[in-house]
């Protein structure tokens, strides 16, 4: 009836199809989008497709989307590199993460705070929290402002590796610098501690941030060993 799809409508359809795992239909719409929209404008569409593949554990398909961007004249920015690296980290492909990072630097693309946080997460997942700490300390020299997610990721990595003193000191350092964890970030840290059976330590951290003026609405402390849940108002 004379209606022509725009970038917004294409993007909406691709996102909805990907969320529901209708990947064959998603790829068909993506192909039509490339024919009707300037490919230089499609990075956000490709990133959405990658993330939807990643959520379903289809890592190779996410990588394929990333690799096709250049072919279709859509130059990946740091946003695309971060997206594919995060998917690779989540599914344990840590060697590939480093290769993608080096490729990004070779392209002259500067890492941002999310790039560093993804690499920090990779170091922590591979049992190298002290390497993650060195990267955290180098972020400022790279022009990136350190945030609560980066700090809490390293703290969680220390707890995961049973470096309890290092974890506690780093958490204190974060608070002394005036960096307070967002509720979602703090909840993830609590989850790491409680999975390790360190419920008392999680309570101590909660008490510390409450004294600093942190006001969570409701944080669940779950002990996997006892199967209990405490709600702290």
Buried (B, 14 or more C-beta within 10 A) or exposed (E): EEEEBEBEEBBBBBBBBBBEBBBEBBBEBBEBBBEEBEBEEBBBBBBBBBBBBBBBEBBEBBBBBBEBBEEEEBEBBBBBBBBBBBBBBBEEBBEBBBEBBEEBEEEEBEBBBBBBBBBBBBBBBBEBBBBBBEBBEEBEEEEBEBBBBBBBBBBBBBBBBEBEEBBBEBBEEBBEEEBBBBBEBBBBBBBBBBBBEBBEBBBEBBEBBEEEEBEBEEBEBBBEEEEEEEEBE
